[in-house]
Amino acid sequence: MTEQADHLFDANPLPPGDHVRALLSEKAWTQEEFAAIIGRSRQQIHDIISGRRGITAEMAIVLAGASNKTPDYWMRLDAAYRLSLVNNDSTDVQARAKLFDIAPVKDMQRRGWIKNAKDLTDLDGELRKFFGVDSFEVPPEFPVSMRKTAPLTDLTPSQRAWCFRARQLAEAIQVQPFDHAKLDQCQHELRQIAAFPAEAKRVAHIFQKYNMRFVVVEPLPGSKIDGAAFWIDDSPVVAVSVRFDRIDAFWFTVMHEFAHIKHKDGLSVDTDLAGSDQSPPLMKDEVERRADEVAQSSLIAPADLESFVRRYGPLYPKKWIIQFAHRIKIHPGIIVGQLQHRGEIGYSANREMLAKVRDHVVSAALTDGWGQTPSPNIF
């Protein structure tokens, strides 16, 4: 640090006017003479020396011309003094910034997940209650069993908050002991209703019939989360966001998360799963590739789809898609979705066949979002 900058970091920096007064004393100039030298009025010089006026960028340049200092020196001198006049304790700001790094506070308040606490202590308490932690020394970890937790380090704050909210909703659903041996039967029942958009309302009922929890949580802005599969004690949970209101995206996500439960994966959080930006298979780990394969094959048998592609590609007339759908008893929109995913047709093709299902789903499932707010006791 140069000698001329030492003053800038004194515990009690002097007012800029004192430095101007010292310059005049050193040069033996009167205020009137100095005003004439720098081309400013005597009143301006007097106002700076008396502390009524600060040093502007323009004034810093002319002061530099009359001294052996730089314009930057005079600007920093003025800034250091002004900072010394205010409470520069940034502890609260740092603590609040840390909380906003952990969670999307404003979005959570808008959704009613936490109270609109403005006081730092109250806000910290609201977030600790939401995440079920005693402190935020480390980012909140997600409970995956009675004695184990898993980090969610690869998720954004919005995605992490979504997962915890899905868990809160799931804990409110009462189920009997889960029997893994009945999952094939459950999968068969789910597949049977995939032919009709309105039947999506039965998904929650089927999951609960087999002692599994199913919840829907609208995604927070920009979170790009599609679903998650996890366990509460020995009870499996499937959570979906239905961020894409399309029959193909909904059923692929449901069966993808179902596959995680079927293979006893402890925790899976899936982002960008059902959109046009799905990750190429080689970029996914083995667990996710397996879940993709199960989801696709559980909806359309691979041999059936391969046969259809060989016969009708690359044109795929709508009437043949509909006939194929009738034959295998699936909605044609699910066929379109799989053809799009395989790159057989573009994502803009046959979009009128991608029926909407969200209203049907949320009408019967425990849902947070789209105007539905669960009881505040779900925490």
N, C-alpha and C positions, 0 to 999 in steps of 0.2 A: 504494500500500500504506500502511495507517495505521501510525502510530508504534508502537501497541501490538502490531502483528503482526510488527514487524521481528525480534524475538527468535526467531520461529518458524523463520526461515530462516538463522540463523547457522550457520557451518560446524560449530561445536561447541555446540549448544544446551544450556542449563543444565537440570538436573533440575527438575521441577515443584516439588519440595519447596523448592528455593532461592528460588523466586518467592513461595511461601507464607511462608517465613521473612522475606523482604524486606517483604512486606505487614504482617506482625506488627510488624516493626521500625519501619516508617513510621507505624503507628497506635499504637505503644507498648503493644501488647497482649501479654499472656502467652498461652501455649498454653491454659491453663485458661480465661482470659477469652474467647479466640477460640472455644473449644469451646462455651462458654455462649452466645455470640452466634449461632452457626450451628446450635445444637441438636445437636451431635455430641459423641462422647466425646473426652476428652483423648488417649486412646490412638490414635484415628483420626488426629488432627492430628499426633501424634508419628510415626506410621507414614508419613504423606505426607512430612513434613519429612525423615525419615531415609531415604526412598527405598524403603521396604518395601511401600508401597501406591501405586498409580497413581490418577489422577483419573477417577472414573466420571462418567457423565452427570449423576447426581443430585448428586454433590459439586460438579461444575462450576456447577450452578445456584446452590447456596448460596454458593460462593466469589464468584460474580458479584454476589450480593446484598450481600456484605461489602466489595466493591471497586468501582472504577469500570470494571471490565472486563466483557466479555460472557461468557456460558457457552461460546460458540463459541471465544473466545480461550483459555480454560482447557483445552478439549478438544484444540484444535490444538497447544497448548503441550505437552501430555502426549504426543500422537502424534508430534510432531517429535522429542522426546527419545527415545522408544522406537525410532523409525526409525534414529536416530543410533547406536544400540547394536548394530545388525545390519549385515551386509554388504549394502549396497543397490546393488551393482553389477548392473545388469540387462542387461548386454551379452549374456550367454549366453541369457537369456530372449528377448531381441529376436531373436537369431539363430535360435533354435529356432522362434519364432513365424513367422519368415519362411519356414522350411522347411515348416512345416505349412500356410502359405498357398499354397505352390507345389504341394504333393502331399498326398493323404490318407494320411499316414504309417502310421497304425494299420491301416487297411484293407489297405494294400500289404504290411505285415508279416504280417498274418493270411493273406494269399493266397500268401506266400512269394516275392513279387516283389523284396523287399529283406530283408536280414537284420534280426534284432531288435536293432539297435544302440541302446544307450541313451546312450553317450558322444556328445556333440555333433559332434566331429570325425568319428567313425565314421559317424554318421547322415548327415552332409553328404556323405561319400565314397560311401555306398551310393546316395544319390539322384543324385549326379553321374554315377555309373556307370550307373544305370538310364536316365537321360535322355541320356547321352552328351554331357555338357557339362563345361566346365572350371570354371565358376562359375555362380552364380545372380544375377549383377548384373542380368540381364533374365530374364523367364520363358523356359523352354525352348522352342525353336522346332522344328517338325517337319520332318525332311528330306523334300523332295519330288523331288529329283533329286541328281545327284552334287555339284552346286555350289550348290544353292539350298535354302533352308528357308522355311517358312511359319509365321507366328505362329498360335497357337491361343488368341487373346485372348478369343474369345467363349465359350470352354468353361470349365466348372468344373474345379477341380483333379482331381476323380475322372474326369471325361471325358477330360482331357488324359492322365492316367496310363493309362487304358484304351487310348487310341490308341497310345501308345508300347509298351504290352505287346503289342498286336496286331501291331505292326511287328516286334517281337522274334521272335514266333512265325513270322511270315511269312518272315523271313530264314533260318529253319531249313529251309525247303522248297526243294529243288533243282528248277529248271525249265530247259527249253531256251529258245532265243530265241523271243520272242513274235511272232506274225503277226496283225496287226490285221485283215487281210482275211478271217480265218476266224471272226470274231466272230458273223456271222449264223448260221453253222452251229452254233456253240456255243449261241447263244440258242435255236435250234430244238431242240437236244437237251435243254436245260433245260426248255423248255416241255412236251416230251413226258412228262416224269416228274412233272409237277405234278398229275397226276390221282390219284396214290396216295400217302398219307402215308409209307409205308415206303420209297418211292423217294427220299425226301429224303436218304437215306444216300449216294446216288450223286452228290450235288452236288459234293462235294470232288473226286471222281474226274473228273468232267466238266471242272471248272475246270483241273485239272492236265493233263488230256489236251490242252487248248488252251494249255498253258504259262502258266497264270494261277494265282496263289496264293489259297487260300481258308482262312480261319482263323475259329475261334469263341472268343470271350472272354466269359465271364460278366461282366455289368456289376457294378461296385462299388455298394454301397448308395446309393440315391438319385440315381444318375447319369443315369438316363433317356436312355441312349444306345442306338441301334438298330443302327447300322452305319457303315462308313466305306469309302471307295474311295481308294486312293493308289497310288503307284508306288515300286518299289525298282529303281533304275536304269531300265531300259526294260521292266521286268516289272510288270504290274498286280497289285494285291492287292484282294480283297474280304474285309472283316472284318465279322462280324455278332455280335450279342450274344444273340439269341434270348431276349430278356427277356420277350416274350409267347410262350408256348408254344401258338401257334395256327397252323394251316396258312396262313391268309390273311396274317397278319402276317409270317411267315417268307418266303413267296414274294414278297410285295410288297417287302420289304427287299432280298432278293437281287437282284431285277430292277431295283430302283431304283439300287443300287450298280453293277450291271452296266451300266446306262445311262450312269453317269458314266465308266466305263471306255470304253464304246463311243464317247462323244463327246470322249474324251481330256481330261477334266477333271483338272487336276493333283492336287487334293485336295478331298475332300468328307467332312465328318463330319456325320452325321445324327442328330439328337436328336428325341424325341417324334414319330418318323416313322410308327410302326405302331400307335399307341395310339388311344384315343378322343379325344385332345386334339390331333389333327393340325392344323397351322396352315392357315387358309383360303388358297386359291391366291393371292389378291391380296397376301398378306403374305409370299409367298416370292419369291426372286429368279428370274430367267429360267432359270438353270441348274437350280435345284431343281424348278421347274414342269415343265421339259422331262423331267427324270428321272422325275417322277411320271407324266407322260403315257406315257412309254415303258414304265414298269413295268406300268401298267394295261393298255395296249393289247397288250403282248407276252403277257399272260396271257388276256385276253378281248378279242377284236376289238371296237372301239367300236360298229360297226354292229350286231353281234350283241347286245350288251348293250342298246343303244337299242331294238331291236326287241322284246326280252324285256320291257323296262320298259313300252313302249307296250301290249303285249298283256296283261300280267298285273298291272301296278300298279293300285292301291296295296296289293293283298292278298298277292300272291306266295305262293301255296300251296306247301308243301314238295314235294309231288309234282312240281310244274312246275319248281321249282328243280332237282330231281334229274334230271328228264328233259332240261332244258336243259344240265346238266353232262355228261350222257352224250353229248348230241349234239355238243358242242364239245370233248369229251374233256378236261375239267378237273374238279378236285374241287369239289363243291357248296359247301364252306366258303369257297372263293375267291370264288365268286359272292356268297355272303352278305356277305363282307367288303367287296366293292365296292359292294353295295347299301347297306350301312351307311355307308360313306364318302360316298356320294352323298346320304345323308339320306332314302333311299327307305324304309328300315326302321330301327327303333331298335337301339341297341347291345346291348340285352338279347334281341333276337329271334333265334331259330334258333341259339342258341349251341351246342346239341348237335351242330351240323354243323361246328363249328370244330375239326377234329381236331388232336390234339397231334402234334408232329413232333420235338421237341427230342431225345429219346432216339435217334431214328433218325439225326439230323444229327451228334450228337457221337460216335456209335459209329464213324464213319468219317473224321471231320475232325480235324485237329490242334486240340485244344481245351484251354483253360485255364479250369477251373471245374467246378462240380457234381461235385466229388470227383476230377476228373482234373487232375493236376499234371504238366506237361511236365518234361523233364529240367532240372535247375538250370543246365546248360550253355547253355541258351537265353537268353543275355544279350548 
